[in-house]
């Protein structure tokens, strides 16, 4: 009986740790440790039309530094921060005409080998899928 109770509690803890829509279910690394990396954009999906674009050959890279610094391979720079468990905010310093100075994303997957972000507060949100460089 004691083993069953221990096992049940362990399973409950593991499944209650799932924060993101697409996983992972459980991670020993903190959110910050998982997101700090250089990420190559490999796929973009329009969540309304479900159109997908393979971008793995484009060499578009986003970098998240431990200090909170952020950069893109198009020379955009700024800072990143978690607004809550599911929301990521990127504020740009070198605002360009075609770009908002702040972007808000919902994190749908945050693993050490995958990062999936979905635009928030836009008519046709795009979902970005990244893998480490």
N, C-alpha and C positions, 0 to 999 in steps of 0.2 A: 504494500500500500504506500509506503514511504517513497519507494522508487517511482511509482506511478505519479504521485503528487509532484515530485521533483521534475520528472520528465514533462509533465503537463505545464508546469510553470516555465520551464525552459522553452518549450514550443511557443507558449503565449508571448514570452518576451521577444523571441526571434521574429514572430510575425507582426508584433506591434511596432517593431523598429522600422518597418517599411514606410518610408515617407514619400517616395517618389512614385508617380504613376507607372513608370516602366522599370522600376527597381533601382538598385539592387534591394533585395529583401533585408539584407543585413551587411554591415561593414564594420570592421575594427578601426578603420581610419576615419578621422573627422571629415566633415564637409570641406573644410579649408585644405586639408592635406590632399584630398582627392581632386579639387579643382585647380590647385596651383600646379601649372604645367603649361607647355606649349601644345595647343590643340589644332590639328588640321581639319578643316571643314571637308567632310566626305559626302554629305547628302543634304539637300534642302527639299522640304515637302510643304506644299500649300495645303493647309489643314481643311480648307473649304472644298477645293476642287480635287484634292488628293493627287495633284500632279507632283512628280518627283524629278529632281535633277541630280545626277551623279556629279559631284564636284571634286572627286578625289584627285583628279589631274590638275586642278586649278592652282594648287599650292597656296590657298588662302589659309593663313594661320592666325589664331588668336592666342595671346599670351596672358596668363594670369599669374602675377607675382605674389609672393608671400606678404610683401609690404602693402598690398592693395593696389599696386600699379597694374595697369592694363594696357595692352598694345595690340594692334592688328598689323598684318603684313602690308596694308595700304598706307602705313605710317600714321594711322590714327592712334592717339594715346589718351589715357585717362585713368580713372580709378574705378575699382569694382568693390561691391559690398553685398552681403546677404541682407535683405530686408527682413526676412523671416526664414523659416525652414524650407520653403519652396520657391522663394522669390529672389532673383538676382538683379541688381541694378548696376548699370555701367554709365558713368558720367564722363563725357569726352572733354579734353582740354582744347584740342585744336578743332573746333567746330568747323565743319565744312558745309557748304550751302545745301547739299543734298541730304545731309544727315541731321537728325535730331541731336541735341546735346546730351540727352538722357535716353537710355533704352532700358526697358523693364522686361525681364524674361521669367517665365515659369520653368523651373527645372523639372523635367520629366524623367531624367535618368542621370545619375551622378555616380559613376564607378571609376576606378583607377584607369580603366582602358576605354571608357566611353563617357561622353558628355552630350546630352540632348537638351536643347533649350527651345522653348516656344515663346514667340513674341506675345506680349500682353497689350491689350487696349488698342488693337488695330483691326480694321474690317476683315481682312483676310490674313490671319496670322500665319507666319511661316514657322516651321519646325526645323531647327538646325541640328545636324548630327556630326559630332567630332570624334576623332581618335587621336591619341598622342602622337606627336611628331617623332 
